[in-house]
């Protein structure tokens, strides 16, 4: 196998077996793709994908045909039934490029699709002159899924969802789930979804068909237990929550993440959940259904407290989830749910029906295999779930994503997991532009396909980590961004390391105000330095005390801001010409807005530290932000540009909450 470093092209995911020969193969100016009808690709989508890429990279117009009377320079066909055992692995394919032509053989439709994506990547990088090579390839995980938050601030446009599905297809994903709490237009629930730009049944039907054509299974996912923040704040449904008395509290990004669990001791709760499930599942062709059921923080603490004391919180949880799973099973569906509560209370694992799949999420970059081993030893089916690490921030935490995904992928294989589901969350209003998640998504594509390679081995064993990560960053730069210098993703990674005062810290600072000028204790309890103070002294904090303590706790970090902003500005200088040559103005604008926003957030953190007397934050070599009003105006101008970029991928949804947060920050500065 030719050394990757000697080539100016790459393939992601990296094939399991590839032999690169001598010489090159030129595509004919009048060529044809012959796609066998046996593949089952009714619209010949795969052939048309190749023709479109040939046209966009070479300007050549190719033909599409089927049948043995219409030979093509590129031929796509299904393997014979007596093919080798490896070739019979679901999703497997072979690709041969030589002077006689190009042949892709798939063991099934998915295998053919995967082989076509490999060839598309080669065409996009090499144009009409391709390397002579032979590839035999198959995925490690049968299920390679992506989980996209479509509820905590952003509702993607249908057009952008299709673009994202196209990209998932290119990197060989075969499953997609959209996370829904309140952003679907369920009948009879307009009070819940009003003003959220909800997805509609027509959207799902169209998108489900679009994904199916690409070989991607669209799996329904809706909250049925925890994370009912919006629904439990409505007039019609609040009585179903654990704490209906809290329904009229001011909106809080932080409280949305932690409160408003369904009171499952109330029989009406099951009727509510099954109404969601039964109506939603009818729009999807798959038999899988994710009921979520994660982070039920308030369970047994409010209206269900008496029942929880009688039977135990674990039993209360397991009984309700079991009823929902049985309800789905009776209709011929396969239930899935998040595994955090079951892992915290392992006795729940013993009660799971055989057809239930536990989604075992772990987002720690230094995660161990303990929880995955626990589920495996219990004999439960599981899918392992790492994250792209984009939430609560304008710039993606690329290093954290790589460490987390590479580890979890390897652990899952070792423990016999059925698949990997890479999660992309939008906590705190989904300020993170979904295009910032692309590097993390591609990490997931690589390690779901080949988690046992040298790069994954190095991260698990803590050997040569930088080399392994840098190699993948370079390959992503080439394949995804068309960056001949192979530096773009490394620069983005470096830029993200300069995020000192992030969106999360800004939201925490602002939401410590309960709306009346007093300290919001619920918010304070989520900030470690304040949690310790509340626990030790047991007395209430004033708003000023809470903010003072928060900023003092960040003093050492804040000292980095002047230097961090200089480094961030240098990243912007170096990225600009790279982006100018890739022909991708959309991502260039998104990256520029994110970097400019982080520069401003860092300056806001510096200003707030100064206002709270954190004198250690001063840097005598750097000009101080003496005019807070100027910084406030810059924030507001940036927010307008951010809103325009939001509209490129997303419905209006909760953009107004992002804007209101920025405006509050500007008002604090003034």
N, C-alpha and C positions, 0 to 999 in steps of 0.2 A: 504494500500500500504506500503510495507516494506521500511524503511528508506534507502535512497541511501548510507548513510555513513556506514551502517552495512553490505554492500555487497562488494564483490571484483570484481564485473562486472557492466557494465552500458550499456545503450542503447541510441544512438543518432540518430535522435531526440528523446527526452524523450517521451514515449507514453502518450496519454491523460488519459488512464485508464489502470492500471495494478494491478493485484492481485497476489502476490507471495505466494504459498502454502508451506506446510511442505514437506521436503524430496527432493529427486533428481530423475532424470530419466537417465538411462544409455542407450546410443545408442548401438544397437546390432552390433556384429562384422561383420555379413553378412546382411546388411540392404538394403533397397530399397526406392527410392523416386518415388511416383506415382503422375504424373502431368496430370491433366485432359486435354483432347484435346480441351475442350470448352474454355480454357484460351486464346487460339489463339497464343500460343508461338510455332511457327512452328518448331524451332530447339530444343525445350525443354531446352532453355538456363537457365531458372530459376532452373530447377532440376539439371542441370550440375553445376551451381554456388554452390549449396549446396554440391554436391558430391565432388567438388574440395576442398571446405573448410574442409569437413570431412576428406578427404585424407591428406591435409596439416597439420591439427592439431592432427589427431589421427593415421594416417597411414593406416586407414581402407579403403578398396575399396568397394564402394556401387554401386548398380545397379540403372537404370532408366527405368521406364515403364509407360504405360498409359492404361486405361480401367479397368473395374471392376473385371477382371479375374486375375489381378496382384496387389494385395494389397501391400501397402508400409507402413513402420513404420512412414515415413513422407508422408503426403498426401496433395496435393495442388488442390483446386477446387474453382469454381466460386459460389457465393452465389445464393440461389434460388430467383426467382423473387418476392416472398412474404416476403423477408427479411425485417428487421426493417428499418425505415427511415434513421437512422444514418449509418447503414451498406450500404445503397445505396448511400452515399456520394462518389463522384468520388475520387479514391485513397484510400478509406477506406479498412480495413482488420481486421480480428480477428486471433489471434494466441493462440492455446491451446497446452500446454505441460503437459502430465500426463503419468501414467504408461502404458496406453493403446496405446500410440503413440503421434505423433505430427501432428496437423492439422492446415493448414492455409487456410482461406476462404477470397477471395477478391471480392469486389463488381464488379470489372472489371479487365482488365489486369494490369493496374497500381496499383490497390489495392493489387493484388497478388504479383506483383513485390516488393511493399513496405513491405509486410509481410515477404517475403523471405529475404529481406535485414536485417530485425530485427533478424530473426533466424540466419543468417550468423554471425552477430555480437556476438550473444550469443555463437555460436559454436567456434568462433575464441578466445573467452576469457575462455571458460569452457571445450573445448575439448569434450570428449565422455560422460561427466556427466553434464546434464543440469538441471536447477531449474524447479520445478513444478510451472507453472504460467498460467495466463489467461490475454490476452491483447485484448482490443477493441480500435481501433485507427483510426484517420482520420486527414488529413491535414487542417490547417486553410486557407492557400492560395492555390488556384487551380493551379496557375503558380508559380513554385519555380525554378528560373533560375540563371545561372551563366554567367557572361560576361568576356571573356578572351581577353586581348589585344594581338593581333598577328601581330602587325604592327610597333610599335615604337622602334624596336631594336631586338626583338626576333621573329622568326618564329618557332613555335614548330615543332618537327618531328611528322610524322603521328603516329609512334609507341608511343610517349609520349602522344599525344592527346588521343589515345585509353586508355592508362593507366589512364588519368585524367577523361575520361568518365566513366570508371569502378568505380573510387572513387566517382564521383558525384552520380552514381547509388546507391552505398552502403549507401549513406547518403540521398537518396530519392529525389534528384533533378530531375526535369522532363523537363528542358529546358537548352540549351547551345547556346551562341552566340559567334562568333569570330569577334573581331574588325579588320576591314581591311581598310587601306588607300591606300597603294600602293603595298602591298605584295601578290597580286594575279595575276596570269599570264593571264591577259585579252588580247585577240587578239588585235593586232594593237597598243599595249601600252608598247612595250618592253623597250622603253627609260625610262619609269616610274619604272618598276619593276626589271630592270637589276641589278644584283649584290645583290639582297635582299633575295635570296633563296625563291622565291615565292611559295605559295601553287598553285596547279594545279587543273583543272577540275577533273582529276582522283582522286586526294586526297579527294576532297569534296564528290564525289560520294561514295567512299569507306567509308569515315567517316560518312556520312549521314546514310548509311545502318547500320553501326556499332552502332551509337547512337539509331537508331530506334529499333534495337534488344534489347537494354537496356531500352527502354521506355523513351528515351530522345529525345525531339524535337530539331533538329539543325536548328536554325533560321539564315538566311543570314543577315549580317550587314555590310554596306559599307558606307564610307563617300561620300556624294553627294553635299556638300555645303561648310562648313568650313573644317579645317584640310586637306587642299590639298597641304601641304608643298612640298612634293616631286614632284607631278605632275606639280605644277605651277612653278617649277624650271627647267623644261625640255625645250628644244628648240621647241618642237612641240606644247606644251600646255601653255606656259607661258603667251601668250596674253589673256588667259581666266581668269587670276587672277586680283585682284584689283590693285596690284602694280607690273606689269611685269618688271619694272625697277630694282626691288630688287632681281630678279631671280639669279643673279650671285654673291650675297653676300656669304661669307664663311659659311659653314654649322654651325648651332648652335642648340644645344638641346633646349635651351630656346626659340629661335625664332620659332622653329618648333611647339612649343605648342601654339603660339599666332598669327602667321601670315599665309598668303596665303589662303585667302578666295576666293571662286569662284565669278567672276563678273556676277551676275545673270541678270544684265541689258543687257547683250549680249545674243542674241538668241542662239548662239552656246553653251552656258553653259547648257541649258536644254537638248540639243542633247547629250552633253557629259555625263550628269548625267543619262539620260535614257538609254544610251548605256551600262553603268555600271550595272544599275538595270536589264535591260532586259536580258543581257547575264548571269548574276550571278544567278538570280532567277530560271533559267531553271535547275540548278543542285541540287535543294532542293525539297523535297516532301512537306514541309510545305507551307501553304498559307500566313504565316506572313513574313514581310520584314521590317527591320530597316534601314531607310535612314539616321540616325544620325542627321545631320543638327544642330549640337551644336557649341557653341563658335565661332560664325561668327564675330570675333572681328573687322575685317576690312570692314565689310559691310557698304556701303555708304560713305566710306572715300577715296576711290581711283577712279577707272574708273566708278563706279556706283554713284558717288557723286551727279552728276546733276540729275539723276533719283530719288535718295533718297530725294533730296531737293524738287522735284516736288510732290512726293506721300507720302513721309515719310518712315523712315527706317522700322517701324513695318509693313507697307503695303507691302513694297518691300520684306521683309522676308516672310510674310504670303502668299503672292501671289505665290512666288516660291515654298514654301513647299506645298501649296495647290495643285499646278499643279502636283507635283511629287506624292502626295497622290492620286489624281484623276487618274493619269496614272496607278498606281498600282491597284486601285479599279476597273478600267475598265477591268483589266485582271483577276479579281477574287481574288486579294490578299488583305491582311489586313495590312495597313501601320502602322509603329511605328516610333517615332522619339524622341530625347532627348528634354526635356522640358525647359531647362534653359532660352532660348530666349523668349519663349511664356510666361513664368512666370515673366520675367523682363518687358514685354510689355503685360499686361493681356488682352488688347483688341484682341490679337491674339487668345486667348482661345475661344472667341465667334465665330470665323470663322471656327473652326475645324469640319470636317465632322464626322458623328456619328460612322463610322467604324475605326477611327484613335485612336491609343493608345499612350498616352503621357508617356514617360519614365522620371519620376520625380526624378532626382538624387540630393542627399544632402549628403555631406561627413563630415559635421561638427560633431565631437563627442558630442557636446552639442546642436545638432539640435533641433529645435522646430517643431511643426506640422503646422506652418503658411502656408508654401507653399503647403503642401499636402491638407490642408483645402481649400486653394484658388482654386485648380484644382477641388476638389470635389464640391464646391459650384457653379463652372461654369458648372457642369454637364458633364465634359469630362472624358473619360475612362483613367485610369492611372495605371501604375505599379511603385511601389516605389523602389528606387535604392540606397542602401548604398554601402560601400566599405570595402575591406579587409585591406586597409591601408598599402600596401607594396611598393608603388612607391617611387622613388628617394632615396632608402635606401637599404642597404644590409640585415638588420634585420627588420622583420615586426613589426609595431607598434600595438602590440596585444591589449593593453588597449584602444587605439583609435578605433580599429575595433570593439571591443565588445560594447563600449558605442554607437557608431554610428549605428551598426546593430540592437541592441536590441531596441533602441529608434524608428528607422524608421519602423521596423517591426510592432511595436505596433501602431504607428500613422496610418500606412496604413490600418490596420484592422479597426481601429476606423472610418476611413474615407471611407471605402468601396472600397479600391484598389483591383484590380483584381489579383495582384500577386506581387512578390518581385524578383528583379533581382540584385544579388550581383555582384559588379564590381571589376575587378582586372586589374589595369592599369600598364603600363610600361613607364611612363614619363622618360625623360632624359636617353634614351638608354636601358631601361628595365634591369637595373643592378640587380634588385631583382630576385633571383632564384624563379621560379614558385612554387617550393616545399615549400618555406617559407610562401606561402599563405594558406596552409592547415588549420591552426587553424581558420583563418578568414572565410574560406569556410565553416567550420563546424559550426561556429557561425551562419552563414546564414542558414544552414540546420536546426538547432535547432529552430530558431525564425521564419522562414518561415512556419514551421510545427506547432509550438505552441507558438506564440508570447504573449499570454495572461497569461502565467504561472507566478509563483512567481518570477523567475529571471528577466523576462521582466518588471514585475510590479515594482520591486525594483529600476531598473535603471531609469524608467520614473519618479518615485516619490522620487528619491534620497534617498532611504532607504536601508541600508544593502547591498550596491553595492558590496563591496569587497567580502562578503560571497557568493553572487550570482555568481560573475565572477569566483572566485576561485573554486567553485563547478564545474562549466563547464570546467575550465581548467583541473581539475583533471580527469573528465570523458573523455575528449579528450585524455589525456595522456594514459589512460587505453585502450580505444577502438581503437584509431588510431595507437598509437605507441607501444602498448603492454607493457607499463611501469607499473609494479606492484607497484612501489613507488608512482605513480600518480603525479610526480613532474616535468616531462619533460617540459610541456608547460609553467608552472609557471617560470621555469628557463629561458626559451626562452624569456618570457615576461620581466623578470628582466634584461636579457642581452640587449634587445632592448632599455631599459631605459637608458643605458650607452652610447648611440650614441650621442655624443656631437657635433662633426664635421662630418657631414654626406656627402654622395655622392652629395646631392643637393648643400651644401655649397662649395664643391670642384668645381663643375661645374660652379657655379656662379662666384667664384673667377677667374677661368681660362678664362671664356667667357667674362669677363669684358674687356679683350684684344680683339680688333676687328680684329686682325690679322696683324695690322700694328704698333702695339705699342701704339695705341690711345684707349680711352675709348669707348666701345660699348654702346651708349646711350639707345638703345632698351633693352639691358640686364639690364643696370643700373635702368631703370624705373620699373623693376620687383622686385627690392630689396628695401623693405620699407625704410630703412635708407638712401638710395640714392635718392629714389623718392622724399622724403621730401626736401632734399638738392637742387635737380634740380628745384622743384616747387618754393621754397622760394627765390632762388638767380637768377634763370634764366640764369645762365652762365654754360658753358661746364665744365665738370670735366676732369682732366687728369687721366690717368690710375692709376698712383701712388696715387693720391688723393682718387679715388674711392675705391681702395683696402685698403688703410689706414683706411678710414671711415668704410668700411665693417668689418674689423678685430677689430677696436676699439669698434664697436657696439656689438661685440661678447665677449668683454673682460671678463665680469662676467661669461658668460657661459664657456669660455675657462678655467677659473680657476678650473673647475670641472674635467678636463681631467685626471690628475694623479689619483685621487680617482676613477673616472669612469673606468679607465683601470684596476685598481686593482680589482674592483668588476666584471668586465667583465672576467678577468682571473679566478676568483673564480668560476664564472658560468661555464666556460669551464672545470674546474677541476671536478665540480659536475655532469655535463652532461655526461662526457666521460664514466663512468661505467654504467650509465643508458642505453646509446646507445649500449654499448657492449653486454648487455643482451637482447636487443629487437630483435636482428637479422635483423636489417635494416641498412646495411652499407651505402646505398645510401644517406639516410637522414642524417646519422652521418657525412658523408663527406661534404654534402652541408652546414650543420650547422657549422661545424668546419671552412670551408673556409669563410663563412659569418662573423663569430666572429673574426677570424684572420684579415680579411679585415677591420672590424670596429676598431680594436685595432690600425691598421696602419693609418686609416683615422684620428682618434683622435690625434695620434702623429703628423700627417701632419698639422692638425689645430694648434697644440701647436707650431710647428716649424714656421709656417707662422705668427702666432701672435708674436712670438719672433723676427722674421725678420722685422716686421712692428713696432717694438718698443712698443708692448702692454705689458709693464712690469708687469702689475697686474696679468698677467697669470702665473708668476713664482711661483713655489712651492719649497721652500728651502729644503723640506724633500725628494724631488724626483730628480733623476739624469736628467739633461737637455739633450735634443737631440742635443748635440754639434756637432756631425758628421752628417750633412745633407746628405752627400754622402752615408753613410751606410743606412740611412732610404730610400734613393732613390733606392738602390739595393734591399732592402727588398720588396719594393713596386713592383719592376719588377719581382722578383721571385714569389711573391704572385699572380701576374697577370697571370703567366703561369699556376699555379695550378687552378686559377679561370677559365681559358679558357677550361681546361679539364672537369671541372664540367659543364660548359655551354653546351658542346657537349652531355652530358647525356640526356638533354631534348630538345635541340634546334638545328636548322640548323645554319650554320655559320652566316647568315643574317648580322647583324650590330655589331658583336663582335668586329670588328676592331675599331669601334668608342670608345668602352669602353677601349680597349687597348691604343688607341691614347691619351685618356684623362689621363690614368694612367701615360703614358710616359711623357706627358706634365708636370704633377705634379712632376715627378722625375726630369725632366730638371729644373723646377723652384727651387727645393731643391738644385740642384747642383750649 
